[in-house]
Amino acid sequence: MIKKSDSKLLSLATAPILGQPPSFLKKAWRLLRRLSGDDAYERYLAHYAAKHSGNDEHPLLSKAEFFKQWQDEKWQGIKRCC
C-alpha cells in the first residue's frame, strides 16, 4: 500500500521524466526536423504569412501540393556526380 508521503516522493521523482524535455533535446529535435525536411511545410507557411499574405499571384499550396512541388524540384534534372 502506498502512503500519502510515498506518493508525493514518487511524483517528485518522476516529474522531470514526465515534464517538459530539456531545452537541448528540443533544439536537437528541431535540428533533426530541419535537416530531414520534416518541418519544410511549417516553414513555408511562416514564410507565406510574412511575405505573400493577400497576394493572389502566389496562392497558398496545400500540404500535398507543397510536397509534390518540393519533390519535383529536388529530383528535376541530372543528379549524379559524373
N, C-alpha and C positions, 0 to 999 in steps of 0.2 A: 504494500500500500504506500502510495506517495503522500508524504506530508506536505502541508502548505509551504513550509520553508524549503523542502526539496524541489517543489515545482518552481519556486522563484529562482533557485540556483540553476535549474535546468533551462529556464527561459533566458537567464543571463549568459549561460554557456553557449546556447545556440543562436543568440541574437546576431553575432557577426556572420554566421553562416547563412541565416535566412534573410538578413537585411540587405542593404544595398551593396553591390560588389565594390571593391576598392577602385579608386579612380584609374589606377594603371590598367586594370582589367577593362574598364570602359574604353580607355584610349586604345588599347591593343585591339579590342573588338571593332572599334571604328576604323582603325587602320586596316585590319583584315577585310572588312566590308568594302573599303575604298579600293584596295588592291585587287580584290576579286571582281569588282564591278557590281556588287550586290546593292550598293546604295546609289547607283547611277540614276535611276528614275527619281529618287528623292532629291538628288542634287539638280536634276533637270527641272523639277517643279519649283525649287527655290530660285533657280536662275530665271525661269519663265516669269515667275511672280515679280521679280526685281526688274527685269529688263523688257518684257514683252506683254505685260498685262494690258488688256484693252486693245491689243493690236490684232486686227483681222488678217493681216498679211501672213502671220505665222500662227496658225491655230494650235491650241494645246493638243498634244498627242495623248492617246490613251496609253496605258502601260504596255499593252500588246503591240501597238503601233510603234512605240518608242523602242522596244527591244528588237522588233523586226528591222527598223531602220539602223539601229546600233550594230546589229549583226551583219547587215548588208554592207555598211561602211567598213566594218572591221575586216571582212573577208573579200572585199572587192579588189580585183587586180591580182598581180602576181605576188605570192607570199612565200618566197624562198630565198636562200642565201646566194645561190649561183645561177 
